[in-house]
Amino acid sequence: MKKSIFVIQLAIFTLTGCQQPEKPLYDLWNYAISRKPDLQLSAYFTAHTLKQALATDAGRRETVSLLRCNGISKVYLEVYRSGLVIPVEKLKNHVSFMDGNGFEVVGGIATVPGPGFGVQQEGPLTWFNWQNPKTQSDLRKVMEDVAPLFETFIIDDFLCTADTRMESKTARGNRSWPEYRRTLLTGLCRSVFIEPAKKKNPSLKLIKDFI
């Protein structure tokens, strides 16, 4: 039977605990673990959710309880989003904690600009100006820092641009916008993500998420 994986993105994570019935029909956590080859439930923690959910001992206990009672055995821990970079030492602790409690841990990143991080595009959406060197260097630094912490890492679906700043127009030259942007992002996938990450962790598996 082909394995299926479902990802639950916890954009808003309310620590309400887990209400157990007086006479549970079965242990959902151990059942989920035993059936991982067939079906595995996952939860994606955005950087802001991660910062909140695992900030205290009480929050950590509630997080583990909530995941286990829903049979979720795999977690994606986002390292950056919208200007928030999770400090490496805190991230190490989060990875160690989740791994020690039996969860499969994967890293993730949402490549969207924020205060002091990268350069936002000129256009209607809050995407990066990928032509700008600061965008490239800021993201490259994050990848170099976090690559050693994970075996698998996912790049969320914000790897896109519609920038029309003068530097992008100049770099575009006589090419069409689609041709220029395809070439730009294809090259940056290697120079910003793959090469820096592989240099620090040659065995790291990188995944690109598409919607």
Long-range contacts (C-beta under 8 A, 24 or more apart in sequence): 1-37, 1-38, 3-36, 3-37, 3-38, 3-39, 3-40, 4-38, 4-39, 4-40, 5-40, 5-42, 5-74, 6-39, 6-40, 6-41, 6-42, 7-42, 7-43, 7-44, 7-76, 8-41, 8-42, 8-43, 8-44, 8-72, 9-43, 9-44, 9-46, 10-43, 10-44, 10-45, 10-46, 10-49, 10-53, 11-46, 11-49, 12-49, 13-45, 13-49, 13-52, 13-53, 13-63, 15-53, 15-59, 15-62, 15-63, 15-66, 16-66, 17-62, 17-65, 17-66, 18-65, 18-66, 18-68, 18-69, 18-70, 20-69, 28-68, 28-69, 28-70, 28-71, 29-68, 29-69, 29-71, 29-73, 31-71, 32-71, 32-72, 32-73, 33-73, 33-102, 36-73, 40-73, 40-74, 40-104, 41-70, 41-71, 41-72, 41-73, 41-74, 42-72, 42-73, 42-74, 42-75, 42-76, 42-106, 43-67, 43-72, 43-74, 43-75, 43-76, 44-75, 44-76, 44-78, 44-108, 45-75, 45-76, 45-77, 45-78, 46-78, 46-81, 46-110, 47-78, 47-79, 47-80, 47-81, 47-82, 47-84, 47-85, 47-86, 47-110, 48-81, 48-82, 48-84, 49-78, 50-77, 50-78, 50-86, 50-94, 51-84, 51-86, 54-94, 54-97, 60-97, 64-101, 67-103, 72-103, 73-102, 73-103, 73-104, 74-103, 74-104, 74-105, 74-106, 75-103, 75-104, 75-105, 75-106, 76-106, 76-107, 76-108, 76-154, 77-105, 77-106, 77-107, 77-108, 78-107, 78-108, 78-109, 78-110, 78-156, 79-107, 79-108, 79-109, 79-142, 79-146, 80-109, 80-110, 80-111, 80-117, 80-139, 80-142, 81-109, 81-110, 81-112, 81-114, 82-110, 82-112, 82-113, 82-114, 83-113, 83-114, 83-115, 83-116, 83-117, 84-114, 85-117, 85-142, 88-145, 88-146, 88-149, 91-146, 91-149, 92-149, 95-149, 95-150, 105-150, 106-150, 106-151, 106-152, 106-153, 106-154, 107-146, 107-149, 107-150, 107-152, 107-153, 107-154, 108-153, 108-154, 108-155, 108-156, 109-139, 109-142, 109-143, 109-146, 109-153, 109-154, 109-155, 109-156, 110-156, 110-158, 111-139, 111-155, 111-156, 111-158, 111-159, 112-158, 121-161, 121-162, 121-163, 121-164, 121-165, 122-163, 122-164, 122-165, 122-168, 123-162, 123-163, 123-164, 124-162, 125-162, 127-158, 127-160, 127-161, 127-162, 127-163, 128-158, 128-161, 128-163, 129-161, 129-163, 129-165, 129-167, 129-168, 130-161, 130-163, 130-184, 130-185, 130-188, 131-163, 131-165, 131-167, 131-168, 131-171, 131-184, 132-165, 132-167, 136-188, 136-191, 136-192, 139-192, 139-193, 140-191, 140-192, 140-196, 143-192, 143-193, 143-196, 143-197, 143-200, 144-196, 144-197, 144-199, 144-200, 147-196, 147-197, 147-198, 147-199, 147-200, 147-201, 147-204, 148-200, 148-201, 150-201, 150-204, 151-203, 151-204, 151-205, 152-204, 152-205, 152-206, 152-207, 153-197, 153-204, 153-205, 153-206, 153-207, 154-206, 154-207, 154-208, 154-209, 155-193, 155-206, 155-207, 155-208, 155-209, 156-209, 157-209, 157-210, 157-211, 159-185, 159-189, 159-208, 160-185, 161-185
